[in-house]
Amino acid sequence: MKRLGVLILLLILLLAACAPKRTYQHEWPTPIPTVTSEAPVTGGPTPTRLFECIAWRWASDHLGQSQCVEGGVLRVDKAEGASLLIFSREHGSFCGVSFNLDLSDLAGKCVRITGTIEDYKGRPAIVIESRDQLLPCLGKE
């Protein structure tokens, strides 16, 4: 019985010696949202570059700005040599435009588009030149 107690004590000491001294939380802090001077006071939350996007509804408030815009793709239209990611039935609402990519696989999916919001035929849009500008919404595929 005494040997078993000594063996358990040695095992505990061995495991304690192998345990990490600290966690990695000190090296990888939780990101804190930042406020940019580009975002207006009205029109939704202030986005951070990596973790938050603005909703497609607020894209018109950010014309000329580099942003991440998020939303569910209602449908993909092809017209005049371009693929249009349509987010709403409302005329003049935000869209994603690509002149060289087939984006038909994105219909019905929630996507994030990064780029500069421009005016495209009277509506706010981001021109998509590469698939690198497209990501699935966080927590959704």
GIZISUL-V527466 format. One record per residue. N is the residue number from 1. RES is the residue in three letters. SS is DSSP state (alpha for helix, beta for strand, coil for the rest). OMEGA is omega in whole degrees, -180 to 180 (* if undefined). Layout:
n:res:ss:omega
N:RES:SS:OMEGA
N:RES:SS:OMEGA
This chain:
n:res:ss:omega
1:MET:coil:180
2:LYS:alpha:179
3:ARG:alpha:179
4:LEU:alpha:178
5:GLY:alpha:179
6:VAL:alpha:179
7:LEU:alpha:178
8:ILE:alpha:179
9:LEU:alpha:178
10:LEU:alpha:178
11:LEU:alpha:178
12:ILE:alpha:179
13:LEU:alpha:179
14:LEU:alpha:179
15:LEU:alpha:178
16:ALA:alpha:179
17:ALA:alpha:-178
18:CYS:alpha:-177
19:ALA:coil:179
20:PRO:coil:-177
21:LYS:coil:180
22:ARG:coil:178
23:THR:coil:-179
24:TYR:alpha:-180
25:GLN:alpha:-180
26:HIS:alpha:-179
27:GLU:coil:-177
28:TRP:coil:-176
29:PRO:coil:175
30:THR:coil:-179
31:PRO:coil:178
32:ILE:coil:179
33:PRO:coil:179
34:THR:coil:177
35:VAL:coil:178
36:THR:coil:179
37:SER:coil:-179
38:GLU:coil:-174
39:ALA:coil:177
40:PRO:coil:-179
41:VAL:coil:-180
42:THR:coil:173
43:GLY:coil:174
44:GLY:coil:-174
45:PRO:coil:175
46:THR:coil:-177
47:PRO:coil:166
48:THR:coil:-171
49:ARG:coil:-173
50:LEU:coil:-168
51:PHE:coil:-178
52:GLU:coil:174
53:CYS:coil:172
54:ILE:beta:176
55:ALA:beta:-178
56:TRP:alpha:-180
57:ARG:alpha:-176
58:TRP:alpha:-176
59:ALA:alpha:-178
60:SER:alpha:177
61:ASP:alpha:-174
62:HIS:alpha:179
63:LEU:coil:180
64:GLY:coil:-178
65:GLN:coil:173
66:SER:beta:-174
67:GLN:beta:168
68:CYS:beta:-178
69:VAL:beta:-173
70:GLU:beta:174
71:GLY:beta:178
72:GLY:beta:-179
73:VAL:coil:180
74:LEU:coil:179
75:ARG:beta:175
76:VAL:beta:178
77:ASP:beta:175
78:LYS:beta:-180
79:ALA:beta:176
80:GLU:coil:177
81:GLY:coil:-179
82:ALA:beta:171
83:SER:beta:-180
84:LEU:beta:173
85:LEU:beta:-177
86:ILE:beta:-177
87:PHE:coil:-175
88:SER:coil:175
89:ARG:coil:-179
90:GLU:coil:178
91:HIS:coil:178
92:GLY:coil:179
93:SER:coil:-177
94:PHE:coil:174
95:CYS:beta:171
96:GLY:beta:-175
97:VAL:beta:174
98:SER:beta:179
99:PHE:coil:-176
100:ASN:coil:-179
101:LEU:coil:172
102:ASP:coil:-176
103:LEU:coil:-175
104:SER:alpha:179
105:ASP:alpha:-177
106:LEU:alpha:180
107:ALA:coil:179
108:GLY:coil:-179
109:LYS:coil:175
110:CYS:beta:-176
111:VAL:beta:172
112:ARG:beta:179
113:ILE:beta:177
114:THR:beta:179
115:GLY:beta:180
116:THR:beta:179
117:ILE:beta:-177
118:GLU:beta:173
119:ASP:beta:178
120:TYR:beta:180
121:LYS:coil:175
122:GLY:coil:179
123:ARG:beta:177
124:PRO:beta:-177
125:ALA:beta:170
126:ILE:beta:177
127:VAL:beta:-178
128:ILE:coil:-179
129:GLU:coil:-176
130:SER:coil:176
131:ARG:alpha:178
132:ASP:alpha:179
133:GLN:alpha:-176
134:LEU:beta:176
135:LEU:beta:173
136:PRO:beta:175
137:CYS:coil:-180
138:LEU:coil:179
139:GLY:coil:-179
140:LYS:coil:178
141:GLU:coil:*
